[in-house]
């Protein structure tokens, strides 16, 4: 069973994504910011990370950059609802830093599941 780490500071979204992926048979772990997510990953590697971009402590762009530098083969999906700029701009940066898939919030369930299946192959 593939393990997925979801990093997001919105508890409702964290729970919703977690439940959606658990129903599909994935083992889910959660973190509320990038700092917590990176610490968890270094201690307990997972098969895929889904990370929000705008978060306290350590945002998603920094998280992706740090993880990609240390773990070049890690599979990453970035999601964003935007902030000071449009979500697509954050997601474009995330993709350039190594996120294999990106989604603007709200994330379409079927599209997310398809991306997860493709990445975990």
C-alpha positions in Angstrom: 0.0 0.0 0.0 1.4 3.4 -1.0 1.9 6.0 1.7 1.1 9.6 0.9 2.0 12.6 3.0 -0.4 15.5 2.7 0.9 18.9 3.8 -1.7 21.7 4.3 -2.5 24.3 6.9 -6.3 24.0 6.4 -7.6 21.2 8.7 -10.8 20.7 6.6 -8.9 20.3 3.4 -6.4 18.0 5.1 -9.2 15.8 6.3 -11.1 15.8 3.0 -8.0 14.9 1.0 -7.0 12.3 3.5 -10.4 10.6 3.5 -10.6 10.7 -0.3 -7.3 9.0 -0.6 -7.9 6.5 2.2 -11.1 5.3 0.5 -8.9 4.5 -2.5 -6.7 2.3 -0.4 -3.7 4.6 0.3 -2.0 5.0 3.7 -2.2 8.7 4.7 -0.1 10.8 7.0 -0.6 14.5 7.5 1.4 17.6 8.3 0.2 21.2 8.9 3.1 23.0 7.3 6.3 22.4 5.3 8.6 22.4 8.3 6.6 19.6 9.9 6.2 17.8 6.6 10.0 17.8 5.8 10.8 16.6 9.3 8.3 13.8 9.0 9.5 12.8 5.5 13.2 12.6 6.7 12.2 10.2 9.5 9.5 8.2 7.6 9.8 8.5 3.8 6.6 8.2 1.8 5.8 7.4 -1.8 4.2 10.7 -2.7 3.8 14.2 -1.2 0.8 16.4 -1.8 1.6 19.9 -0.6 -0.2 23.2 -0.4 1.8 26.3 -1.4 0.8 29.1 1.0 1.4 27.9 4.6 2.9 29.3 7.8 6.3 28.1 9.1 7.6 26.9 5.7 5.6 27.4 2.5 5.2 24.9 -0.2 7.7 26.4 -2.7 10.5 26.2 0.0 9.3 22.7 0.9 9.4 21.5 -2.7 12.8 23.1 -3.3 14.3 21.5 -0.2 12.9 18.0 -0.7 13.7 18.0 -4.4 17.3 19.0 -3.7 17.8 16.2 -1.1 15.5 13.6 -2.7 15.5 14.1 -6.5 13.2 11.1 -7.3 10.5 12.1 -4.8 7.0 12.4 -6.4 5.3 15.7 -5.5 1.9 17.2 -6.3 1.4 20.9 -5.5 -1.9 22.5 -4.8 -2.7 26.2 -4.3 -5.7 28.5 -3.7 -3.5 31.5 -4.4 -2.4 34.4 -2.1 -0.7 37.6 -3.2 -0.7 36.3 -6.7 -3.0 33.9 -8.7 -2.7 30.1 -7.9 -1.4 29.4 -11.4 1.6 31.6 -10.9 2.5 29.7 -7.7 1.9 26.4 -9.4 4.1 27.3 -12.3 6.9 28.0 -9.9 6.2 24.7 -8.1 6.4 22.8 -11.4 9.7 24.5 -12.3 11.1 23.4 -8.9 10.0 19.8 -9.5 6.4 19.2 -8.7 5.2 16.6 -11.3 1.5 17.7 -11.1 -0.2 20.9 -9.9 -3.8 21.8 -9.1 -5.6 25.0 -8.2 -8.0 24.8 -5.3 -10.7 23.6 -5.2 -9.1 20.4 -6.4 -11.3 18.1 -8.6 -11.4 14.7 -6.9 -11.2 12.7 -10.1 -8.3 14.7 -11.5 -6.3 14.3 -8.2 -6.9 10.6 -8.0 -5.8 10.2 -11.7 -2.6 12.1 -11.0 -1.9 10.1 -7.8 -2.4 6.8 -9.7 -0.2 7.9 -12.6 2.6 9.1 -10.3 2.5 5.9 -8.1 2.2 3.8 -11.3 
